[in-house]
Amino acid sequence: MKSNDVRTENDLEMDRWVKNTLLFREWDKIKGEILDHKWYESEKAGYDIGWERASVDWLIRFGRRRK
């Protein structure tokens, strides 16, 4: 979407619908956990470990336990 495009009411309704889906809510929760994990692991390492390393590490350590 270009910055000068106007979002319609239908676009806004679709955004609200998507944000209320279980898939979106679960991803939002997981994303927050990964960001927290990234912060803790970066603090331990003494440098920013990055999103990719943090997300893979989180998935290996904690991803299977979710249900």
ZIZI-V57541 format. One record per residue. N is the residue number from 0. SS is DSSP state (hx for helix, st for strand, lp for the rest). Layout:
n=(N/N)
ss=(SS/SS)
This chain:
n=(0/1/2/3/4/5/6/7/8/9/10/11/12/13/14/15/16/17/18/19/20/21/22/23/24/25/26/27/28/29/30/31/32/33/34/35/36/37/38/39/40/41/42/43/44/45/46/47/48/49/50/51/52/53/54/55/56/57/58/59/60/61/62/63/64/65/66)
ss=(lp/lp/lp/lp/lp/lp/lp/lp/hx/hx/hx/hx/hx/hx/hx/hx/hx/hx/hx/lp/lp/hx/hx/hx/hx/hx/hx/hx/hx/hx/hx/hx/hx/hx/hx/hx/hx/hx/hx/hx/hx/hx/hx/hx/hx/lp/lp/lp/lp/lp/hx/hx/hx/hx/hx/hx/hx/hx/hx/hx/hx/hx/hx/hx/hx/lp/lp)
